[in-house]
Amino acid sequence: MALAAQACEGELYRPLLDGNPMHPNGWPVRVIVASQTEARHNRALWAPTHLISIRAPATRLLSMIELPPERHLELYFGDAIDAQAPDAAPAEAIEATFAFIDGLPEDAHLLIHCLRGIGRSTALTLGILARYMAPEEAAAALHALRPEAKPNRLVVGLCDAALGLKGKLAKQALRFPAKVWKG
């Protein structure tokens, strides 16, 4: 699957794929990854059609983007890397994410955020990208989207297992953070 051409000036949600026959609706992976603060401050400019919010249990979103529930997936887990931690990401969160992604229309503009936009949201984005491209390409695409990424190892491991990648995605996640991406 070919990566899309360079973004046009001013294009916020540059499609990462020219075409995506692997997605039920052909969604070409238009996504922004951000912190909760960035999402709140840029909500009018970014105007996402769909939203994935990741937050720790017992916390709340502050004046977030108003979308109907079918367009806003809320996931509740912390940034724990120990699977036994009380706020650790469950495998069901990955399943829910993939089901949500499968329902996106072709013209969807997806915003994914967690508190800082560095760990949980980038890990989940890496898993989403790895559904449509090789782990190496997914990691390079994530770096282009969010160079400061430091994907949560537990979430990446859950995505890796769900996709049957046998550690290939987890291996790519170890390359983060990186100021310059070396292919």
WORAWO-V722092 format. One record per pair of residues at least 24 apart in sequence whose ideal C-beta (glycine too) atoms are under 10 Angstrom apart, sorted by sequence separation. I is the first residue (numbers start at 1). J is the second residue. D is the distance in Angstrom with one decimal. If there is no record, write none. Layout:
{{I | J | D} {I | J | D}}
//
This chain:
{{4 | 28 | 6.8} {40 | 64 | 6.4} {48 | 72 | 9.3} {54 | 78 | 9.3} {56 | 80 | 9.2} {73 | 97 | 6.7} {122 | 146 | 5.4} {125 | 149 | 8.1} {127 | 151 | 8.8} {135 | 159 | 10.0} {149 | 173 | 8.9} {151 | 175 | 9.6} {4 | 29 | 8.6} {36 | 61 | 6.9} {37 | 62 | 8.9} {39 | 64 | 6.9} {40 | 65 | 7.9} {54 | 79 | 9.1} {75 | 100 | 9.5} {121 | 146 | 8.1} {126 | 151 | 5.2} {135 | 160 | 8.3} {138 | 163 | 9.9} {151 | 176 | 5.7} {3 | 29 | 9.9} {4 | 30 | 9.5} {36 | 62 | 7.4} {39 | 65 | 6.8} {73 | 99 | 8.9} {98 | 124 | 9.9} {101 | 127 | 9.6} {122 | 148 | 8.6} {123 | 149 | 8.4} {125 | 151 | 8.1} {126 | 152 | 9.6} {130 | 156 | 9.2} {149 | 175 | 9.8} {150 | 176 | 5.3} {151 | 177 | 9.2} {1 | 28 | 9.8} {73 | 100 | 4.4} {93 | 120 | 9.4} {97 | 124 | 5.9} {101 | 128 | 5.8} {122 | 149 | 3.8} {123 | 150 | 8.9} {124 | 151 | 8.5} {138 | 165 | 9.7} {149 | 176 | 5.0} {150 | 177 | 4.8} {1 | 29 | 10.0} {36 | 64 | 7.6} {72 | 100 | 9.3} {73 | 101 | 9.0} {97 | 125 | 9.8} {100 | 128 | 9.6} {118 | 146 | 7.6} {121 | 149 | 8.7} {122 | 150 | 7.0} {123 | 151 | 3.8} {124 | 152 | 8.4} {127 | 155 | 7.2} {131 | 159 | 8.7} {135 | 163 | 8.8} {148 | 176 | 8.8} {149 | 177 | 6.2} {150 | 178 | 9.7} {57 | 86 | 8.1} {58 | 87 | 8.9} {71 | 100 | 9.1} {94 | 123 | 9.8} {98 | 127 | 8.0} {102 | 131 | 9.3} {117 | 146 | 6.9} {122 | 151 | 4.6} {123 | 152 | 4.2} {126 | 155 | 8.4} {127 | 156 | 6.8} {130 | 159 | 6.6} {139 | 168 | 9.9} {143 | 172 | 9.9} {147 | 176 | 9.1} {148 | 177 | 6.0} {149 | 178 | 8.6} {12 | 42 | 9.1} {57 | 87 | 5.6} {70 | 100 | 9.2} {73 | 103 | 9.7} {94 | 124 | 7.8} {97 | 127 | 7.3} {98 | 128 | 7.7} {101 | 131 | 7.4} {118 | 148 | 6.0} {119 | 149 | 8.3} {121 | 151 | 8.9} {122 | 152 | 7.7} {123 | 153 | 7.7} {125 | 155 | 9.9} {126 | 156 | 6.0} {127 | 157 | 9.8} {129 | 159 | 9.6} {130 | 160 | 7.9} {135 | 165 | 6.1} {138 | 168 | 9.6} {139 | 169 | 8.0} {142 | 172 | 8.7} {146 | 176 | 9.2} {147 | 177 | 7.6} {148 | 178 | 9.5} {56 | 87 | 5.7} {89 | 120 | 7.2} {93 | 124 | 8.1} {97 | 128 | 7.0} {101 | 132 | 9.6} {117 | 148 | 8.1} {118 | 149 | 6.2} {119 | 150 | 5.8} {120 | 151 | 8.4} {121 | 152 | 8.8} {123 | 154 | 7.9} {124 | 155 | 5.9} {127 | 158 | 7.6} {128 | 159 | 8.0} {131 | 162 | 9.2} {134 | 165 | 9.4} {138 | 169 | 7.1} {142 | 173 | 9.0} {146 | 177 | 9.5} {147 | 178 | 7.4} {148 | 179 | 8.9} {71 | 103 | 9.3} {116 | 148 | 9.3} {117 | 149 | 8.5} {118 | 150 | 5.1} {119 | 151 | 6.6} {120 | 152 | 5.0} {123 | 155 | 3.6} {124 | 156 | 8.9} {127 | 159 | 2.7} {130 | 162 | 9.6} {131 | 163 | 6.5} {135 | 167 | 9.4} {136 | 168 | 8.2} {139 | 171 | 9.1} {140 | 172 | 8.8} {143 | 175 | 8.2} {147 | 179 | 7.0} {12 | 45 | 7.5} {13 | 46 | 8.1} {70 | 103 | 7.9} {71 | 104 | 9.1} {94 | 127 | 6.5} {98 | 131 | 7.0} {112 | 145 | 9.6} {118 | 151 | 8.4} {119 | 152 | 4.2} {122 | 155 | 8.8} {123 | 156 | 4.7} {126 | 159 | 6.7} {127 | 160 | 7.6} {130 | 163 | 5.7} {135 | 168 | 4.4} {136 | 169 | 9.7} {139 | 172 | 3.8} {142 | 175 | 9.9} {143 | 176 | 7.3} {147 | 180 | 8.6} {12 | 46 | 6.0} {13 | 47 | 9.4} {71 | 105 | 9.9} {89 | 123 | 8.4} {94 | 128 | 9.7} {97 | 131 | 10.0} {112 | 146 | 9.6} {116 | 150 | 9.2} {118 | 152 | 8.9} {119 | 153 | 9.0} {120 | 154 | 9.2} {121 | 155 | 9.1} {122 | 156 | 9.0} {123 | 157 | 8.9} {124 | 158 | 9.3} {125 | 159 | 9.6} {126 | 160 | 9.3} {127 | 161 | 10.0} {134 | 168 | 8.2} {135 | 169 | 4.6} {138 | 172 | 6.9} {139 | 173 | 7.2} {142 | 176 | 7.8} {143 | 177 | 8.9} {147 | 181 | 7.8} {12 | 47 | 8.4} {13 | 48 | 8.2} {54 | 89 | 8.6} {79 | 114 | 7.6} {89 | 124 | 8.8} {119 | 154 | 9.6} {120 | 155 | 5.8} {123 | 158 | 8.5} {124 | 159 | 7.2} {127 | 162 | 7.3} {130 | 165 | 6.6} {134 | 169 | 9.7} {135 | 170 | 8.8} {136 | 171 | 9.3} {137 | 172 | 9.4} {138 | 173 | 9.8} {139 | 174 | 9.6} {140 | 175 | 9.4} {143 | 178 | 6.4} {12 | 48 | 9.4} {13 | 49 | 9.1} {78 | 114 | 9.7} {79 | 115 | 7.8} {119 | 155 | 7.8} {123 | 159 | 7.0} {127 | 163 | 7.0} {135 | 171 | 7.3} {136 | 172 | 6.2} {139 | 175 | 6.1} {143 | 179 | 9.6} {71 | 108 | 8.6} {73 | 110 | 9.7} {75 | 112 | 9.9} {77 | 114 | 9.5} {78 | 115 | 9.4} {79 | 116 | 8.3} {119 | 156 | 9.9} {135 | 172 | 4.7} {139 | 176 | 7.6} {143 | 180 | 8.9} {144 | 181 | 7.4} {81 | 119 | 9.0} {114 | 152 | 8.6} {127 | 165 | 9.4} {130 | 168 | 8.3} {134 | 172 | 9.3} {135 | 173 | 8.9} {143 | 181 | 4.3} {54 | 93 | 8.2} {71 | 110 | 9.6} {72 | 111 | 9.8} {73 | 112 | 9.2} {75 | 114 | 8.8} {79 | 118 | 9.0} {80 | 119 | 10.0} {130 | 169 | 5.2} {136 | 175 | 9.4} {139 | 178 | 9.3} {142 | 181 | 9.3} {143 | 182 | 9.8} {79 | 119 | 4.9} {80 | 120 | 9.7} {129 | 169 | 9.4} {141 | 181 | 9.7} {143 | 183 | 9.9} {78 | 119 | 9.7} {79 | 120 | 5.8} {114 | 155 | 9.7} {140 | 181 | 5.7} {78 | 120 | 8.1} {127 | 169 | 7.0} {130 | 172 | 8.3} {139 | 181 | 8.0} {140 | 182 | 9.5} {54 | 97 | 9.3} {77 | 120 | 7.2} {126 | 169 | 6.6} {140 | 183 | 6.2} {52 | 96 | 9.5} {67 | 111 | 9.6} {79 | 123 | 9.4} {126 | 170 | 9.8} {139 | 183 | 9.6} {52 | 97 | 6.7} {75 | 120 | 8.1} {65 | 111 | 7.3} {75 | 121 | 9.7} {123 | 169 | 9.5} {126 | 172 | 7.4} {127 | 173 | 9.7} {137 | 183 | 9.3} {64 | 111 | 10.0} {126 | 173 | 6.4} {136 | 183 | 7.6} {52 | 100 | 6.9} {65 | 113 | 9.4} {51 | 100 | 9.9} {52 | 101 | 8.7} {64 | 113 | 8.6} {75 | 124 | 7.9} {50 | 100 | 7.8} {123 | 173 | 7.0} {126 | 176 | 8.7} {50 | 101 | 9.1} {122 | 173 | 8.9} {61 | 113 | 9.1} {50 | 103 | 8.9} {123 | 176 | 9.4} {50 | 104 | 6.0} {122 | 176 | 7.5} {49 | 104 | 8.5} {50 | 105 | 8.7} {122 | 177 | 9.5} {49 | 105 | 7.9} {59 | 115 | 8.1} {119 | 176 | 9.9} {49 | 107 | 7.3} {50 | 108 | 5.0} {51 | 109 | 9.6} {52 | 110 | 6.9} {53 | 111 | 8.9} {54 | 112 | 7.6} {55 | 113 | 9.0} {56 | 114 | 9.0} {97 | 155 | 9.6} {118 | 176 | 9.2} {49 | 108 | 5.2} {50 | 109 | 7.0} {51 | 110 | 7.4} {52 | 111 | 7.4} {53 | 112 | 8.3} {54 | 113 | 7.0} {55 | 114 | 7.0} {56 | 115 | 7.5} {118 | 177 | 8.1} {48 | 108 | 8.5} {49 | 109 | 4.8} {50 | 110 | 4.8} {51 | 111 | 5.2} {52 | 112 | 4.5} {53 | 113 | 6.0} {54 | 114 | 4.1} {55 | 115 | 6.8} {48 | 109 | 5.0} {49 | 110 | 7.6} {50 | 111 | 7.4} {51 | 112 | 7.8} {52 | 113 | 7.4} {53 | 114 | 7.8} {54 | 115 | 8.0} {94 | 155 | 7.6} {97 | 158 | 9.8} {98 | 159 | 8.8} {47 | 109 | 7.1} {48 | 110 | 6.4} {49 | 111 | 8.9} {50 | 112 | 9.3} {51 | 113 | 7.7} {52 | 114 | 9.1} {53 | 115 | 9.9} {93 | 155 | 7.9} {97 | 159 | 8.5} {46 | 109 | 7.6} {48 | 111 | 3.7} {54 | 117 | 9.8} {89 | 152 | 7.2} {94 | 157 | 9.9} {95 | 158 | 9.3} {47 | 111 | 9.1} {48 | 112 | 9.2} {56 | 120 | 9.2} {88 | 152 | 9.8} {94 | 158 | 4.8} {98 | 162 | 6.9} {46 | 111 | 6.0} {48 | 113 | 9.6} {54 | 119 | 9.1} {55 | 120 | 8.8} {89 | 154 | 5.5} {93 | 158 | 7.5} {94 | 159 | 5.7} {97 | 162 | 9.2} {98 | 163 | 8.8} {54 | 120 | 4.6} {88 | 154 | 6.1} {89 | 155 | 5.0} {91 | 157 | 9.9} {92 | 158 | 9.5} {93 | 159 | 9.9} {94 | 160 | 9.7} {54 | 121 | 5.8} {88 | 155 | 9.3} {89 | 156 | 9.9} {91 | 158 | 5.5} {94 | 161 | 8.3} {95 | 162 | 7.0} {43 | 111 | 8.4} {53 | 121 | 9.0} {89 | 157 | 9.2} {90 | 158 | 8.0} {91 | 159 | 9.8} {94 | 162 | 4.8} {42 | 111 | 8.8} {52 | 121 | 7.6} {54 | 123 | 9.2} {85 | 154 | 8.5} {89 | 158 | 6.1} {94 | 163 | 9.0} {31 | 101 | 9.8} {54 | 124 | 6.7} {88 | 158 | 9.5} {89 | 159 | 9.7} {91 | 161 | 7.5} {79 | 150 | 9.9} {81 | 152 | 6.5} {82 | 153 | 9.8} {83 | 154 | 6.0} {91 | 162 | 7.0} {29 | 101 | 9.1} {39 | 111 | 6.0} {52 | 124 | 6.9} {80 | 152 | 8.1} {81 | 153 | 4.9} {82 | 154 | 7.3} {31 | 104 | 9.9} {38 | 111 | 9.4} {39 | 112 | 9.0} {40 | 113 | 8.9} {52 | 125 | 8.9} {79 | 152 | 5.8} {80 | 153 | 9.9} {81 | 154 | 4.8} {27 | 101 | 7.5} {30 | 104 | 9.0} {39 | 113 | 4.3} {78 | 152 | 9.3} {80 | 154 | 6.4} {81 | 155 | 8.9} {83 | 157 | 8.1} {27 | 102 | 8.8} {29 | 104 | 9.3} {38 | 113 | 7.2} {39 | 114 | 9.6} {77 | 152 | 9.2} {79 | 154 | 8.8} {80 | 155 | 9.6} {81 | 156 | 9.8} {83 | 158 | 8.6} {27 | 103 | 9.4} {30 | 106 | 9.4} {37 | 113 | 8.9} {52 | 128 | 8.9} {78 | 154 | 9.8} {79 | 155 | 8.9} {81 | 157 | 8.9} {24 | 101 | 9.3} {25 | 102 | 8.1} {27 | 104 | 4.6} {30 | 107 | 8.1} {31 | 108 | 9.0} {32 | 109 | 7.8} {33 | 110 | 9.4} {34 | 111 | 6.5} {36 | 113 | 5.4} {77 | 154 | 8.9} {23 | 101 | 7.7} {24 | 102 | 5.3} {25 | 103 | 7.9} {26 | 104 | 9.7} {27 | 105 | 7.0} {28 | 106 | 7.2} {30 | 108 | 6.5} {31 | 109 | 8.0} {32 | 110 | 7.5} {33 | 111 | 8.0} {34 | 112 | 7.5} {35 | 113 | 6.2} {36 | 114 | 7.0} {37 | 115 | 8.5} {38 | 116 | 9.5} {39 | 117 | 8.0} {77 | 155 | 8.1} {23 | 102 | 7.2} {24 | 103 | 7.8} {25 | 104 | 6.4} {26 | 105 | 8.9} {27 | 106 | 5.6} {28 | 107 | 9.3} {29 | 108 | 9.4} {30 | 109 | 5.2} {31 | 110 | 4.6} {32 | 111 | 5.0} {33 | 112 | 5.2} {34 | 113 | 4.7} {35 | 114 | 7.3} {36 | 115 | 5.3} {37 | 116 | 8.6} {38 | 117 | 6.2} {24 | 104 | 8.6} {25 | 105 | 5.4} {26 | 106 | 4.6} {27 | 107 | 8.3} {28 | 108 | 9.3} {30 | 110 | 6.4} {31 | 111 | 7.4} {32 | 112 | 7.4} {33 | 113 | 7.3} {34 | 114 | 8.8} {35 | 115 | 6.5} {36 | 116 | 7.9} {37 | 117 | 8.4} {75 | 155 | 9.8} {23 | 104 | 7.4} {24 | 105 | 9.8} {25 | 106 | 5.0} {26 | 107 | 9.7} {27 | 108 | 5.7} {29 | 110 | 8.2} {30 | 111 | 9.9} {31 | 112 | 6.3} {32 | 113 | 8.6} {33 | 114 | 8.9} {35 | 116 | 5.0} {36 | 117 | 7.5} {23 | 105 | 10.0} {24 | 106 | 9.8} {25 | 107 | 9.1} {34 | 116 | 9.5} {35 | 117 | 3.4} {39 | 121 | 9.5} {23 | 106 | 8.1} {25 | 108 | 8.2} {27 | 110 | 8.3} {34 | 117 | 4.7} {35 | 118 | 7.5} {33 | 117 | 6.0} {23 | 108 | 9.8} {32 | 117 | 9.6} {33 | 118 | 9.1} {36 | 121 | 9.3} {20 | 106 | 8.5} {35 | 121 | 8.1} {19 | 106 | 10.0} {34 | 121 | 7.3} {33 | 121 | 5.3} {32 | 121 | 10.0} {33 | 122 | 5.8} {15 | 106 | 9.9} {33 | 124 | 8.7} {33 | 125 | 5.1} {32 | 125 | 9.5} {33 | 126 | 9.6} {13 | 107 | 9.6} {31 | 125 | 6.5} {13 | 108 | 8.7} {33 | 128 | 10.0} {13 | 109 | 4.4} {29 | 125 | 9.5} {12 | 109 | 7.6} {13 | 110 | 7.9} {31 | 128 | 7.4} {13 | 111 | 8.9} {31 | 129 | 8.4} {54 | 152 | 9.4} {12 | 111 | 9.8} {29 | 128 | 7.4} {29 | 129 | 6.8} {54 | 155 | 8.7} {29 | 131 | 9.1} {29 | 132 | 6.2} {28 | 132 | 9.1} {29 | 133 | 8.6} {27 | 132 | 9.0} {23 | 131 | 8.3} {22 | 131 | 7.0} {23 | 132 | 7.0} {29 | 138 | 10.0} {33 | 142 | 7.7} {22 | 132 | 5.4} {31 | 141 | 9.4} {20 | 131 | 9.6} {21 | 132 | 9.5} {22 | 133 | 9.3} {31 | 142 | 9.7} {34 | 145 | 9.8} {35 | 146 | 10.0} {17 | 129 | 9.5} {20 | 132 | 5.9} {29 | 141 | 8.1} {33 | 145 | 5.4} {34 | 146 | 8.2} {16 | 129 | 7.1} {20 | 133 | 9.6} {32 | 145 | 7.4} {33 | 146 | 4.6} {31 | 145 | 6.9} {32 | 146 | 8.9} {17 | 132 | 6.2} {31 | 146 | 9.9} {16 | 132 | 8.0} {17 | 133 | 7.5} {29 | 145 | 9.9} {33 | 149 | 7.6} {16 | 133 | 8.0} {17 | 137 | 10.0} {16 | 137 | 9.3} {16 | 138 | 9.4} {17 | 141 | 9.2} {16 | 141 | 5.4} {16 | 142 | 9.8} {16 | 144 | 8.5} {16 | 145 | 8.1} {3 | 133 | 7.8} {14 | 144 | 9.3} {1 | 132 | 6.5} {2 | 133 | 9.9} {14 | 145 | 9.2} {1 | 133 | 6.3} {1 | 134 | 9.4} {3 | 137 | 7.3} {1 | 137 | 8.7} {3 | 140 | 8.9} {3 | 141 | 7.4} {3 | 144 | 9.6}}
//
